Amino acid sequence: MRGNGGNMQKMMKQMQKMQKDMMKAQDELQEMSFEATAGGGMVKVVANGKKEIIDVEINEEVVDPDDVDMLQDLIIAATNEVLNKVDEVSNEKMGKFTQGMNLPGMF
């Protein structure tokens, strides 16, 4: 039974390193900025890695008081696209840590 102690210690060190690397990747992700446009660039939405919308730019040409619905649709489209981009990069960055693991609460 004595021989297993070294393996357990090695495994714990690997887990600690992985956790540290994971936290670093998460921090890097949260510092990143993502943007998406809709309507040929008429609406731009910027989000950070925490999925917080940090900027919305609307070209004045698309502001039509008689067609508010179109503007709302463009904002929704750009917002959904930017959030999908955050998810994609998040899954790419964090997926390597959670591959093959079934850990609740992970990305």
Secondary structure by P-SEA (a helix, b strand, c coil): cccaaaaaaaaaaaaaaaaaaaaaaaaaaaabbbbbbcccccbbbbbccccccccccccccccccccaaaaaaaaaaaaaaaaaaaaaaaaaaaccccccccccccc
